[in-house]
Amino acid sequence: MRYKRLINTVLAAIMMATPAASVLAQPKAEVVKVAPKRNVFAGSIVNNANNGTTVDSLVNFSGDNGTTVISEQVKGFGEDQKNSMSLGLKFPLTKTVKLGQALDIDLTTNNYGVTAFAEVNPTLGLTLRAGGINNSSANIKGGFMGGSYTNDKLTVDLDSWYDGNITNGHGFVAGVIPLGSNGLYVSVGGDLDQKVMNIVTGFTSQKHFNLFTSSRIDLKNNSQNGNYTVIPNGSTFTKGGYDFQSHIVNGTGMRGVATGYILDSWAPFDAERVNGGKDHLAISGNWSNDKDVVQSSFTVLYRVSPKLFLGIGGGDSFDKNQETHALSGNAEAYAVIPGTPLDAWVKGNHDFSKGETSLTGYMGITKSF
C-alpha cells in the first residue's frame, strides 16, 4: 500500500513537471471559428474598343450590421471622354430602421442625381421605404414611397413616385409554382409610364437541370430583348437569387430613376451560377429584336475547377432593311490567382464583318476580417 502511494506521488510529480504531459492529460479545447465581420472588395474593369478605352473602378465595404459603402468611378480615354462618379451608402439607424443614399455625379457636365431614403422592417419579410429624388439634368425633383413583402413562395416589390412632372410606378410580383421536388419561379413586372414589361423565370432546384430566362418587352417602341442561362447539372439559384434578378430588371428600390444601380454593386460572372465546379457546363446568351435589327449571341462556359473557367461563343446580327448578316465571335477566361486574394477575367469580341476587336479585362481583390 505504501509503495502504491509512492508510485502515485511520483507520477503526479512527473505530470506537473512536464508541460507536454500536463496538456495531453487535459481535454482539448474546442476551436471556435469567428465569422468575419467586415468585407472589402476593390476591382477595376477595363474596356478597350475602337472608339477608346473606359476604366470602371469600384470599392465596396460591407459589415455584418448591415452597413454598406460603395464608391465607383467611370472614366473614358480617347474618343470617349466620359467621367462620372457614384457613391452608395446604407447603414442601420436602429434594429428596424435603415438610412441610405445614392449619389451620381457627371464630372464632364457637373450634373448630379440623388436618391435618399429610409427603410423600415416592422415585421419579418416586410420592408417599407420612402424618400426623395433629385436629378439636375433630367429636371427631376420629387419624392417616392414603396415597399416589398417576401416569403418562401411569394414576393411583391413596388415603388410609386412623383418626380415634379409625372406620377409613375414600377415593380414586380413573383411566385414559386410547385413541380414535385422542384419549383418554377415566375415574376412579372414593369414600368407604367415607359410601358415596359419584364418576365423572369427559372427552376429553384439546385441539383437538376436549370433554365434561367429574363425577357423585356417594350410596348411603346415595339422591341424585345433578353438573356438566358442553361445549366445542365444544377445551379446556385435560390428564390432569393431570382428575386434579386427581378429587382434588377424592374429597378425596384428606385434604381434607374434619378440615380443608377450603385447600391447593387457588380453582377457575378455567369459561370458562378453553376452549382459545384469541376467539369460543369453552362450556356449563356442574349438576344434582341426591334424594327431594324434582330440579333443573338451565346457563350459556352466550362468550369475546369471552382477557381478557373473558360468560355467560347459567337453571335449574329441581321439587318432587316439591308438583309445582311454580321457574324461575331467571343472568348473569355476567369481565374483566381493562386496564393492571393486576387481574381482576374478577360474577354474578347471580334466582329467579322467590320474586322474590329474589343477587349474587356477585370481584376479584383476581396478581403474579410
C-alpha positions, 0 to 999 in steps of 0.5 A: 500500500505504501509503495502504491502511494509512492508510485502515485506521488511520483507520477503526479510529480512527473505530470506537473513537471512536464508541460507536454504531459500536463496538456495531453492529460487535459481535454482539448479545447474546442476551436471556435471559428469567428465569422468575419465581420467586415468585407472589402472588395476593390476591382477595376474593369477595363474596356478597350474598343475602337472608339477608346478605352473606359476604366470602371473602378469600384470599392465596396465595404460591407459589415455584418450590421448591415452597413454598406459603402460603395464608391465607383468611378467611370472614366473614358480615354480617347474618343470617349471622354466620359467621367462620372462618379457614384457613391452608395451608402446604407447603414442601420439607424436602429434594429428596424430602421435603415438610412441610405443614399445614392449619389451620381455625379457627371464630372464632364457636365457637373450634373448630379442625381440623388436618391435618399431614403429610409427603410423600415422592417416592422415585421419579418419579410416586410420592408417599407421605404420612402424618400426623395429624388433629385436629378439636375439634368433630367429636371427631376425633383420629387419624392417616392414611397414603396415597399416589398413583402417576401416569403418562401413562395411569394414576393411583391416589390413596388415603388410609386413616385412623383418626380415634379412632372409625372406620377409613375410606378414600377415593380414586380410580383413573383411566385414559386409554382410547385413541380414535385421536388422542384419549383418554377419561379415566375415574376412579372413586372414593369414600368407604367409610364415607359410601358415596359414589361419584364418576365423572369423565370427559372427552376429553384432546384439546385441539383437538376437541370436549370433554365434561367430566362429574363425577357423585356418587352417594350410596348411603346417602341415595339422591341424585345430583348433578353438573356438566358442561362442553361445549366445542365447539372444544377445551379446556385439559384435560390428564390432569393437569387431570382428575386434579386434578378427581378429587382434588377430588371424592374429597378425596384428600390428606385434604381434607374430613376434619378440615380443608377444601380450603385447600391447593387454593386457588380453582377457575378460572372455567369459561370458562378451560377453553376452549382459545384465546379469541376467539369460543369457546363453552362450556356449563356446568351442574349438576344434582341429584336426591334424594327431594324435589327434582330440579333443573338449571341451565346457563350459556352462556359466550362468550369475546369475547377471552382477557381478557373473557367473558360468560355467560347461563343459567337453571335449574329446580327441581321439587318432587316432593311439591308438583309445582311448578316454580321457574324461575331465571335467571343472568348473569355477566361476567369481565374483566381490567382493562386496564393492571393486574394486576387481574381482576374477575367478577360474577354474578347469580341471580334466582329467579322464583318467590320474586322474590329476587336474589343477587349474587356479585362477585370481584376479584383481583390476581396478581403474579410476580417 
